[in-house]
Amino acid sequence: MADTSDTRTPAQIEADIRRRRAVLAETLDEIGVRVHPKTIVGDAKAKVVANIDHTVGRAYVQVNRVVSDVRAQFTDEEGAPRLERVVPVALVAVGVVGLLLLSSRRRKG
């Protein structure tokens, strides 16, 4: 059988009950804050923002990598432009813009 004798005084027991009530009240307050609709919505928004920040960060790194790769294609080790690559691309760009301008003039006329 379990020993049911308690050597605490009634004042000690009352103090333990008060401490236990204070701890339980604090726990209930925390639970109330956690399940409050504003808290739930705020947590959901924070998760969405964190995911967006992560995605934007990854996209930024990828774009930076692509720009660096393209820059490396059109410049040499010292940073000077490679004319053998820049001139053909510039000619193609001018040709495409010219064709777009001609086609837009034909539609209007």
LINLINLIN-V24601 format. One record per backbone hydrogen bond with DSSP energy under -0.5 kcal/mol. CO is the residue of the C=O (numbers start at 1). NH is the residue of the N-H. Records with the same first field share a line. If there is no record, write none. Layout:
CO = NH / NH
//
This chain:
2 = 4
9 = 13
10 = 14
11 = 15
12 = 16
13 = 17
14 = 18
15 = 19
16 = 20
17 = 21
18 = 22
19 = 23
20 = 24
21 = 25
22 = 26
23 = 27
24 = 28
25 = 29
26 = 30
27 = 31
28 = 32
29 = 33
30 = 34
31 = 35
33 = 36
36 = 39 / 40
37 = 41
38 = 42
39 = 43
40 = 44
41 = 45
42 = 46
43 = 47
44 = 48
45 = 49
46 = 50
47 = 51
48 = 52
49 = 53
50 = 54
51 = 55
52 = 56
53 = 57
54 = 58
55 = 59
56 = 60
57 = 61
58 = 62
59 = 63
60 = 64
61 = 65
62 = 66
63 = 67
64 = 68
65 = 69
66 = 70
67 = 71
68 = 72
69 = 73
70 = 74
71 = 75
74 = 82
76 = 79
80 = 76
81 = 83
82 = 85 / 86
83 = 87
85 = 89
86 = 90
87 = 91
88 = 92
89 = 93
90 = 94
91 = 95
92 = 96
93 = 97
94 = 98
95 = 99
96 = 100
97 = 101
98 = 102
99 = 103
100 = 104
101 = 105
102 = 106
103 = 107
104 = 108
105 = 109
//
